[in-house]
């Protein structure tokens, strides 16, 4: 039984945690508490997608997959026919079928000694590694004899890392297998494309709670550490069955892929064909472009810079009010007019949760200036942070950062949007800035900082925007100037329909007029003035002047609800 109802894991090496590098060990109670919290956040947001075709369609590659299986109907079939048996206790390496007909059986026969003495889970993982290597070899052979007009099979651009007895570098996580991008210099958490976990327990009704917590932990790890993630793929090999667990923002999609080996001694061509289908599905998904499978841009090579290119005009109307294409380049040579190039130096902060906001802050340069890139996943019912900055800059409000570029990368993915804000570097958080100061210096500096902060919030409120998340980390100082950042929780005060906005504008104008008139002005005159002002505003006021509604709607946000 696992401690504190935590997760069963492959036993670690006999190594004291004090001997491990920093970050590669954590107390079991810390790990188990985190996993229980992740399961609680997921709650009922677990969607089982029995049909593989539905998931492929959601990725937009249905036609590509159909062409793939049409071009290669017998891919991995010989491997499937020679697959071993998983009997609920362990995987049987030897097979009763002729070795000459089934290459994978030859692999198992030649390596049967390596299976001796392994636990049932370790034996399953070892078999999968042999299976994966055999699939790589089969693809190499098939691509060497492509028929005229045929389509090559996607080559494997990944390295398989066996982590049964070693953690992912600089993390305490130890999945059974991690698939790494081959073109990265290091194999670490940032270069992982997908993870696979294997279990060999008798209940095939789905993962037990311990295992579900472990799988969710791996999904959260990828979403937390990799800023470009749209979802984190974790493959789950449960005996002879293989499923994909796709962790989106606060949602989990479980996709049935099929069986990777026999679960009975009764061999039939139909069962072998089913194994082949599973292997083909696995290979197709694993080797999709990263911009399709798990990311919103290509990360097969480690990016050193991001290029943001605007696809549609900001003022355009229609379903997509702001559309931005995200691409990655190693240099700025192909940057075109209107594009924003951000050169990455380091990740400076992450605010990552299974539900709600999910933020990555990266430090770098823009046009030679120190800059910060903020990538935010937020619920679609929240005002985009870029829209809040656009509204504040209409006044403009003092003590807010200069915005170089901003826009939506994804308008709606399962109820969340992804936006970017590229802004000037605002220095240090105030608390950190004051740490190195003496008491005398603090007494001299703080009143001025408070005055700047108060002025900023007062101007913002006067403009109609409430920050709603003032904290020590959201007030920065650079060269003696205060900057109020993180307007991602901001809310606009009192907007409604365009007509109501016009009325609000007109009433404000009428109040100003009334303050400047004599106290003896009669009530009827005041009412007439208001009605005239409302009529003029509704008919003649530019829409961009109507209480920021147009700004918000340009960001695809419904400002009237």
Residue pairs with C-beta under 8 A, 6 or more apart in sequence:
2 8
2 32
2 210
3 28
3 29
3 32
4 28
4 29
4 32
4 33
5 32
5 36
5 209
5 210
6 28
6 31
6 32
6 35
6 210
6 213
7 31
7 32
7 35
7 210
7 211
7 213
7 214
7 217
8 199
8 210
8 211
8 214
9 174
9 214
10 121
10 122
10 164
10 165
10 174
10 176
12 165
12 174
13 165
13 166
17 25
20 167
21 169
21 170
22 170
23 170
23 171
23 172
24 167
24 169
24 170
24 171
24 172
25 172
26 172
31 172
31 217
32 213
34 217
35 213
35 214
35 216
35 217
36 213
37 354
38 213
38 216
38 217
38 220
38 354
39 209
39 212
39 213
39 216
41 250
41 353
41 354
41 355
42 216
42 250
42 251
42 252
42 354
45 250
45 251
45 252
46 251
46 252
46 254
47 251
47 252
47 253
47 254
48 253
48 254
48 256
49 55
49 253
49 254
49 255
49 256
50 256
52 255
52 256
52 257
52 281
53 62
53 65
55 244
55 246
55 253
55 255
56 62
56 65
59 288
59 292
59 293
60 292
61 288
61 292
65 284
67 151
68 151
68 153
68 280
68 284
69 280
71 150
71 151
72 142
72 153
72 280
75 138
75 139
75 142
75 153
75 276
75 280
75 283
76 135
76 138
76 276
76 279
76 280
76 283
77 272
77 273
77 276
78 101
78 102
78 103
78 104
78 138
79 102
79 103
79 104
79 131
79 134
79 135
79 138
79 276
79 279
80 272
80 273
80 274
80 275
80 276
80 279
81 97
81 101
81 102
81 269
81 272
82 95
82 97
82 99
82 101
82 102
82 103
82 104
82 105
82 106
82 108
83 95
83 104
83 260
83 261
83 262
83 272
83 275
84 91
84 92
84 93
84 94
84 95
84 105
84 108
84 127
84 261
84 262
85 91
85 92
85 95
85 261
85 262
85 263
85 264
85 265
86 92
86 124
86 200
86 239
86 240
86 261
86 262
86 263
87 263
88 200
88 202
88 239
88 263
89 120
89 200
89 202
90 120
90 123
90 124
90 200
91 115
91 120
91 123
91 124
91 127
91 200
91 261
93 108
93 109
93 111
93 112
93 115
93 123
93 127
94 108
94 109
94 112
95 102
95 105
95 108
96 267
97 105
97 267
98 105
99 105
99 106
99 109
103 134
103 138
104 130
104 131
104 134
107 130
107 133
107 134
108 127
108 130
111 130
114 126
115 123
115 126
115 127
118 126
120 200
121 176
121 198
121 199
121 200
122 164
123 200
124 198
124 200
124 237
124 239
125 162
125 164
125 176
125 177
125 198
127 261
128 177
128 196
128 198
128 237
128 260
129 160
129 162
129 177
131 260
131 279
132 160
135 156
135 279
135 283
136 156
139 153
139 154
139 155
139 156
139 283
140 155
142 153
143 152
143 153
143 155
146 152
153 283
154 283
154 284
154 287
154 288
155 287
156 286
156 287
157 181
157 182
157 183
157 287
157 300
158 179
158 180
158 181
158 182
158 193
158 194
158 286
158 287
159 179
159 180
159 181
159 182
159 187
160 177
160 178
160 179
160 180
161 177
161 178
161 179
161 180
161 187
162 176
162 177
163 174
163 175
163 176
163 177
163 178
164 174
164 176
165 174
166 174
167 173
167 174
168 174
168 175
168 178
168 188
168 189
168 192
169 186
169 187
169 188
169 189
170 188
170 189
171 189
171 221
173 189
173 217
173 218
173 221
175 195
175 196
175 197
175 218
176 196
176 197
176 198
177 195
177 196
177 197
177 198
178 187
178 192
178 194
178 195
178 196
179 192
179 193
179 194
179 195
179 196
179 286
180 187
180 191
180 192
180 193
181 191
181 192
181 193
181 290
181 299
181 300
181 301
181 302
183 300
183 301
183 302
184 190
184 191
184 301
184 302
185 302
189 221
189 222
189 225
189 226
190 225
190 226
190 302
191 302
192 222
192 226
193 233
193 286
193 290
193 294
194 233
194 234
194 235
194 286
194 294
195 218
195 222
195 232
195 233
195 234
195 235
196 234
196 235
196 236
196 237
197 211
197 214
197 215
197 218
197 234
197 235
197 236
197 237
198 236
198 237
198 238
199 207
199 211
199 236
199 237
199 238
199 239
200 239
201 208
201 238
201 239
204 238
204 239
204 241
207 215
207 236
207 238
211 236
215 234
215 236
215 245
216 247
216 252
216 354
218 232
218 234
219 232
219 234
219 245
219 247
219 252
220 232
220 247
220 352
220 354
221 232
222 229
222 232
222 234
222 247
222 294
223 229
223 231
223 232
223 247
223 249
223 352
223 358
224 350
224 352
225 350
226 295
226 299
227 347
227 350
227 360
227 362
227 375
228 295
228 296
228 297
228 299
228 375
229 294
229 295
230 248
230 294
230 295
230 296
230 410
230 413
230 418
231 246
231 247
231 248
231 253
231 294
232 246
232 247
232 294
233 244
233 245
233 246
233 285
233 293
233 294
234 244
234 245
234 246
234 247
235 242
235 243
235 244
235 245
235 257
235 282
236 242
236 243
236 244
236 245
237 260
239 263
240 259
240 260
240 261
240 262
240 263
241 256
241 258
241 259
241 260
242 257
242 258
242 259
242 260
242 278
242 282
243 254
243 255
243 256
243 257
244 254
244 255
244 257
244 285
245 252
245 253
245 254
245 255
246 252
246 253
246 254
246 255
248 413
248 414
248 416
249 355
249 358
249 377
249 413
249 414
249 415
249 416
250 354
250 355
250 356
250 414
250 415
250 416
251 414
257 278
257 281
257 282
257 285
258 274
258 275
258 277
258 278
258 281
259 271
259 274
259 275
259 278
260 275
260 278
260 279
260 282
261 275
262 271
262 275
264 271
285 293
286 293
289 298
289 300
290 297
290 298
290 299
290 300
291 297
291 298
291 299
296 326
296 409
296 410
296 418
297 303
297 306
297 326
297 327
297 328
298 327
298 328
299 328
301 330
303 328
303 329
303 330
303 344
304 330
304 331
304 343
304 344
305 328
305 329
305 330
305 331
305 332
305 341
305 342
305 343
305 344
305 364
306 326
306 327
306 328
306 341
306 342
306 344
306 373
307 326
307 327
307 328
307 329
307 332
307 334
307 335
307 339
307 340
307 341
307 342
308 324
308 325
308 326
308 339
308 340
308 342
308 405
308 407
308 420
308 422
309 324
309 325
309 327
309 336
309 338
309 339
309 340
310 323
310 324
310 325
310 338
310 339
310 407
311 323
311 324
311 325
312 320
312 322
312 323
314 321
314 322
314 554
315 554
320 411
320 556
321 553
321 554
321 555
321 556
322 407
322 408
322 554
322 555
322 556
323 407
323 408
323 411
324 407
324 408
324 409
324 420
326 409
326 420
329 335
329 341
332 341
332 343
335 341
340 366
340 404
340 405
340 422
341 366
341 367
342 362
342 364
342 365
342 366
342 371
342 373
342 422
343 364
343 365
343 366
344 362
344 364
344 373
345 362
345 363
345 364
345 365
346 362
346 363
346 364
347 360
347 361
347 362
347 363
348 361
348 362
348 363
348 372
349 359
349 360
349 361
350 359
350 360
350 361
351 357
351 358
351 359
352 358
352 359
352 360
356 379
357 376
357 377
357 378
357 379
357 488
357 489
358 376
358 377
358 378
358 416
359 374
359 375
359 376
359 377
359 488
360 374
360 375
360 376
361 372
361 373
361 374
362 372
362 373
362 375
363 370
363 371
363 372
363 425
364 371
364 372
364 373
365 371
366 404
366 405
366 422
367 404
369 404
369 424
369 425
370 424
370 425
371 404
371 422
371 423
371 424
371 425
372 422
372 423
372 424
372 425
372 426
373 420
373 421
373 422
374 385
374 420
374 421
374 422
374 423
375 409
375 418
375 419
375 420
376 385
376 418
376 419
376 420
376 421
376 488
377 416
377 417
377 418
378 384
378 385
378 416
378 417
378 419
378 488
379 415
379 416
379 417
380 411
380 412
380 415
380 416
380 417
380 557
382 488
382 489
383 490
383 491
383 492
383 552
383 557
384 408
384 417
384 419
384 552
384 555
384 556
384 557
385 406
385 419
385 421
385 486
385 487
385 488
385 490
386 403
386 406
386 407
386 408
386 419
386 420
386 421
386 555
387 548
387 551
387 552
387 554
387 555
387 557
388 465
388 487
388 488
388 490
388 492
389 400
389 403
389 406
389 421
389 487
390 406
390 551
390 555
391 463
391 464
391 465
391 492
391 548
391 551
391 552
392 400
392 460
392 463
392 465
392 487
393 400
393 403
394 463
394 548
394 551
395 459
395 463
397 456
397 459
397 460
397 463
397 465
398 452
398 455
398 456
398 459
399 452
399 453
399 455
399 456
399 481
399 482
399 483
399 484
400 456
400 460
400 483
400 484
400 485
400 487
401 423
401 424
401 426
401 483
401 485
402 423
402 424
403 421
403 422
403 423
404 422
404 423
404 424
405 420
405 422
406 419
406 420
406 421
406 422
407 419
407 420
408 417
408 418
408 419
408 555
408 556
409 418
409 419
409 420
410 416
410 417
410 418
411 417
411 556
412 556
417 556
423 485
425 478
426 476
426 478
426 483
426 485
427 433
427 476
427 477
427 478
427 479
427 483
428 476
428 477
428 478
429 472
429 473
429 474
429 475
429 476
429 477
430 449
430 472
430 475
430 476
430 477
430 482
431 472
431 473
433 476
433 477
434 442
434 445
434 446
437 445
448 480
449 475
449 477
449 482
452 481
452 482
453 470
453 475
453 482
453 484
456 482
456 484
457 467
457 470
457 484
460 466
460 467
460 484
461 493
464 492
464 493
464 494
464 495
464 547
464 548
465 487
465 490
465 491
465 492
465 493
466 490
466 491
466 492
466 493
467 474
467 484
467 487
467 489
467 490
468 489
468 490
468 491
469 486
469 488
469 489
469 490
470 484
473 486
474 484
474 485
474 486
475 482
475 483
475 484
475 485
476 482
476 483
476 485
477 483
492 547
492 548
492 552
492 559
494 504
494 547
495 501
495 547
495 548
495 549
495 552
495 559
495 560
496 560
497 560
498 543
498 546
498 549
498 560
499 538
501 546
501 547
501 549
502 534
502 537
502 538
502 541
502 546
503 534
503 537
503 538
504 547
505 537
505 541
505 545
505 546
505 547
506 530
506 533
506 534
506 536
506 537
506 538
507 530
507 533
507 534
509 533
509 537
510 526
510 529
510 530
510 533
513 529
513 533
514 521
514 526
514 529
543 549
543 550
544 550
544 551
548 559
549 559
549 560
552 558
552 559
553 559
